Amino acid sequence: MTVYISKKHPLGILSGHQTNDGSFSLHSDHFKEDFHDLEGAATEANTKFLGPAQLKTFKNIHELRVLDICVGLGYNTACILETLQKEMPLKLNWWGLELDPRPISIALKTASYRDIWTKEVLKKLESLRDNNGWETSKSKGKILLGDARQCLRSIPPEMDFHLIMLDPFSPKHCPELWSEEFLQETSKRLTPNGRIVTYCRAAAVRATLRRAGLELRSITTKIPKKKQWSQGTVAIYREDKKDLINDDLHSKTLSKMEEEHLLTRASIPYRDPTGTDKTFMIHQRRLQEQKSSNLESTSSWQRRWFLNERD
Ligand SMILES: C[S@@+](CC[C@H](N)C(=O)[O-])C[C@H]1O[C@@H](n2cnc3c(N)ncnc32)[C@H](O)[C@@H]1O
């Protein structure tokens, strides 16, 4: 059901709809993609971001630093804010990157969205919309509006993050935010015990994160179906491997099938050497590299594992 259609805009029309769990989300005409999966916007934020973030891992630190790449309607951030408020009174230093200020503004005008969050969290989201940030005695937040590739560089160089939530549109529609260069730069922003959490399970993205020195885990799914072999990726930078969490209910080490995926042509990265290339250019460059590659074809990997989808 479409409930909202924005006016003409350089970033295209945004149309609103209710997802299967009743929560509100948007579709981007420009990126030709829904902001959330059909299961539901709130469900996705909880199962693919909040759970795998394992905030309890950071319970003893003085100040939790979080970076939300692609804030959108703010679901992922709002889940973190609610949890900290209810369960873990940590100091928070939050940064967000987003190209389009409309999604959060549309969401805050929508009753079913407002109903999910407490007054305190809504106040922070409203302040993001109105003042590009908030500041209280316990927490502060700042959103940088623009292309995340450039905005990431304007975060002070000494600032590193315990948790980075990576939620761009899919590599097919937004390869610029999944490139080798952007992900390497993003990984350098992690604290020694930090983690990147993303819904993306693409081999190209996982291979890049592994090259960045991160340990990969696969976000698990409640209903294991062939099509849903993973709900995403957690990439952990750990100096001390002894410290690894093994009892994580939200993620597990990669299966043999997933490891073999990283040896196929699907693992060839998206490249964007200057950080300014357009979608088409990035795809063209990768296609050329795939054509001349000796790696196993992705379709042969799919046949071996009885899969029938790409990447
Ligand atoms: C999948 S949605 C994010 C959903 C969001 N995390 C939430 O909780 O509602 C992707 C977002 O990426 C933003 N985006 C697309 N290209 C971008 C870019 N180059 N830099 C920053 N943000 C970008 C879009 O405007 C959109 O809000």
The ligand as a Gaussian input file, in Angstrom:
#p B3LYP/6-31G(d) Opt

LIG

0 1
 C       18.747000       1.224000       2.333000
 S       18.537000       2.911000       2.626000
 C       19.025000       3.098000       4.325000
 C       17.977000       2.700000       5.335000
 C       18.290000       3.214000       6.710000
 N       19.515000       2.687000       7.256000
 C       17.162000       3.077000       7.696000
 O       17.394000       2.558000       8.818000
 O       16.064000       3.525000       7.390000
 C       19.901000       3.609000       1.762000
 C       20.160000       5.080000       2.020000
 O       21.390000       5.407000       1.364000
 C       21.337000       6.754000       0.971000
 N       22.394000       6.968000      -0.032000
 C       22.428000       6.567000      -1.329000
 N       23.579000       6.926000      -1.924000
 C       24.319000       7.557000      -0.969000
 C       25.594000       8.173000      -0.953000
 N       26.374000       8.183000      -2.052000
 N       26.025000       8.733000       0.192000
 C       25.261000       8.719000       1.306000
 N       24.037000       8.160000       1.365000
 C       23.570000       7.581000       0.242000
 C       19.920000       6.896000       0.439000
 O       19.525000       8.244000       0.420000
 C       19.130000       6.048000       1.457000
 O       18.643000       6.853000       2.490000

